[in-house]
Amino acid sequence: MLGWSLFREHGAPTFYGENRTPVTIVSLYHPCWHRAETPISTTYKAFSNAKMDAYILVRVGLQYLNISLSTAATHAGDDVIEEGILYNERFSFSEVNKMEKELSNALRKGLPFPILKVIEYLSGDGFSWGRQYRVAGYYTASMMW
């Protein structure tokens, strides 16, 4: 079995057995196709000079985008000076203009500036990353169904 032996111990293809439906459902709806995370130093809101150290995680699925932003609480001895923040937002890009709608909803909700910048970056077709993710997700989801 020369064709199946690449990176496998016994050279057999993957067998899902009775797990085909759960594997397909998880693949379609869980944002796990592309993941990026990094610590950042940023402002909480636009046009502010106050900086905060945060951690941002962006996960892209076939039809959804998940953005998490978190900071740790600041302590001075036993007193908490500043509470930490934790945002976990899910945005859909299953339709052509859905990301623009999600961006306007996020602006209305008053989400933090780093989350807004990621949505803005992926919603504009000028740089085309958002469009490429949307098209790839659309065709992959169609093929999986």
C-alpha positions, 0 to 999 in steps of 0.5 A: 500500500504505497499510496497510503503509507505516507506519515502512517505506521500501518499504511491504512487510510483513516476510517471514521466508521460510525463517526461520519456525521459528528465529524462533519457537523463539528467540522462545519460549525466549530471555528477551528480551521485557522487559528492565530493568537498573540499578546498585544499592547493596545487601547481599549477604545479608539482615540484613547491614549490609555494602553492595556496589555491583552491577549487576542485569539482569532479562530476562523471556521467555515462559516464563523469567526470567533474573536477572544480578548482577555486581560488579567486583573491588576493587583497591588498587594491584596487589592484589585486595582483593575478588573480583567476583561474577557470578551468572546464574540462569534461573528458569521460570514456565511453571506456576502455582506454579513461581515459588514452587518456584523461590523455595524452590530459590533460598533453598536454594541461597543466592543473593544477596539482590538475586536473591531479592528479584526472585524474591520480587517476581515470585512473589507474586500480591499485587502480580500482576506475576508473574502477569501475566507468566506469563499473558501468556507462556502465551497468547503461547506457545500462540498461537505454537505 
